[in-house]
Amino acid sequence: MQVTVFNGSPRGPKSNSHLIAKALLEGARQAGAQTEEVFLIQQNIKHCRGCFSCWGNTPGICIIKDDMAALMDLYLESDYVGMATPVYGMLMTGLLKNFTDRFLPLATPHIRKNEDGSFYHQGRVKHFPRQFFVANSGFPGAHNFDLLKAYYEMAKKAGESPIVLEVYRNCGEALQDPRGYDGPIREKIDQFYHALKKAGSEMVAKGRVSEDTVKEIHIELMDDEAYMAEANRYWDGQIQETKDQ
Ligand SMILES: Cc1cc2nc3c(=O)[nH]c(=O)nc-3n(C[C@H](O)[C@H](O)[C@H](O)COP(=O)(O)O)c2cc1C
């Protein structure tokens, strides 16, 4: 079984997204899976040109010659695929969005209608991998993922691959930062990683992640006010005097 994460953080291997993905993949490996994490920032992925050649002239094939063809193969060969992103401007990064736009060749051109009045394009291939999503935000609080959740709700209606797990980690910068996030939060972070590993194992061994594990993943790492105070204190120490403009 192959589990692959496509990491859409511009920080690549230094990202909080990677810390989360790493724990999930470790769990998946413990349950017997082969795993890989692809850092999209290290790949040559051009923007979709919107030419629709992949629907008309070259069905199923994108005419752009870059790393995307190999990544698409990896996507299709995987049993589980995770899309990881930090919250950027309330949504995903441009890197991840650009990557997902390039999946157009996997859809057929005709428009179909769902019962609820939404529309979609049917998939071109028989087997799509199961998916999971990983997002982390720099803000504390509950609303950082509202747009991403709405996006994934739509994606569920449009897509043909079941979604087995969604991770929405607020206070993301507390995961790796040498700020003052210490003390009891270390314990919480360990619990978080432990739950992620469990989720990775459950995914591979059982095909689903239990509600209890999902709950454990979403434990509060830190009180909102304390996180905000620490983040603001950190930036007070970082901001350089600027020359007059
Ligand atoms: C351009 C930019 C936009 C951001 N927008 C948001 C945002 O809308 N909400 C939020 O909570 N954090 C925002 N952040 C903070 C990141 O989500 C946060 O630093 C995250 O932990 C980075 O994760 P990574 O290490 O996986 O890239 C933004 C950061 C950048 C650089």
The ligand as an SDF file (V2000), in Angstrom:
LIG
                    3D

 31 33  0  0  0  0  0  0  0  0999 V2000
    1.3220   34.8740    2.8630 C   0  0  0  0  0  0  0  0  0  0  0  0
    0.8300   34.2680    4.1570 C   0  0  0  0  0  0  0  0  0  0  0  0
   -0.5350   34.2800    4.4400 C   0  0  0  0  0  0  0  0  0  0  0  0
   -1.0160   33.7390    5.6330 C   0  0  0  0  0  0  0  0  0  0  0  0
   -2.3550   33.7770    5.9040 N   0  0  0  0  0  0  0  0  0  0  0  0
   -2.8300   33.2330    7.0510 C   0  0  0  0  0  0  0  0  0  0  0  0
   -4.2320   33.2550    7.3410 C   0  0  0  0  0  0  0  0  0  0  0  0
   -5.0620   33.7380    6.5710 O   0  0  0  0  0  0  0  0  0  0  0  0
   -4.6380   32.7110    8.5180 N   0  0  0  0  0  0  0  0  0  0  0  0
   -3.7720   32.1280    9.4020 C   0  0  0  0  0  0  0  0  0  0  0  0
   -4.1990   31.6180   10.4310 O   0  0  0  0  0  0  0  0  0  0  0  0
   -2.4200   32.0960    9.1540 N   0  0  0  0  0  0  0  0  0  0  0  0
   -1.9500   32.6340    8.0000 C   0  0  0  0  0  0  0  0  0  0  0  0
   -0.5900   32.5760    7.7200 N   0  0  0  0  0  0  0  0  0  0  0  0
    0.3130   31.9020    8.6850 C   0  0  0  0  0  0  0  0  0  0  0  0
    0.6110   30.4290    8.3240 C   0  0  0  0  0  0  0  0  0  0  0  0
   -0.5650   29.7050    8.1380 O   0  0  0  0  0  0  0  0  0  0  0  0
    1.4360   29.8270    9.4560 C   0  0  0  0  0  0  0  0  0  0  0  0
    2.6570   30.4930    9.5420 O   0  0  0  0  0  0  0  0  0  0  0  0
    1.6250   28.3220    9.2940 C   0  0  0  0  0  0  0  0  0  0  0  0
    1.9190   27.7580   10.5560 O   0  0  0  0  0  0  0  0  0  0  0  0
    2.7700   27.9850    8.3390 C   0  0  0  0  0  0  0  0  0  0  0  0
    2.7840   26.6070    8.1060 O   0  0  0  0  0  0  0  0  0  0  0  0
    3.9440   25.8830    7.2540 P   0  0  0  0  0  0  0  0  0  0  0  0
    5.1700   25.9130    8.1130 O   0  0  0  0  0  0  0  0  0  0  0  0
    3.4090   24.5210    7.0330 O   0  0  0  0  0  0  0  0  0  0  0  0
    4.1150   26.6580    5.9850 O   0  0  0  0  0  0  0  0  0  0  0  0
   -0.1000   33.1430    6.5510 C   0  0  0  0  0  0  0  0  0  0  0  0
    1.2870   33.1290    6.2490 C   0  0  0  0  0  0  0  0  0  0  0  0
    1.7510   33.6810    5.0740 C   0  0  0  0  0  0  0  0  0  0  0  0
    3.2300   33.6650    4.7910 C   0  0  0  0  0  0  0  0  0  0  0  0
  1  2  1  0
  2  3  1  0
  2 30  2  0
  3  4  2  0
  4  5  1  0
  4 28  1  0
  5  6  2  0
  6  7  1  0
  6 13  1  0
  7  8  2  0
  7  9  1  0
  9 10  1  0
 10 11  2  0
 10 12  1  0
 12 13  2  0
 13 14  1  0
 14 15  1  0
 14 28  1  0
 15 16  1  0
 16 17  1  0
 16 18  1  0
 18 19  1  0
 18 20  1  0
 20 21  1  0
 20 22  1  0
 22 23  1  0
 23 24  1  0
 24 25  2  0
 24 26  1  0
 24 27  1  0
 28 29  2  0
 29 30  1  0
 30 31  1  0
M  END
$$$$
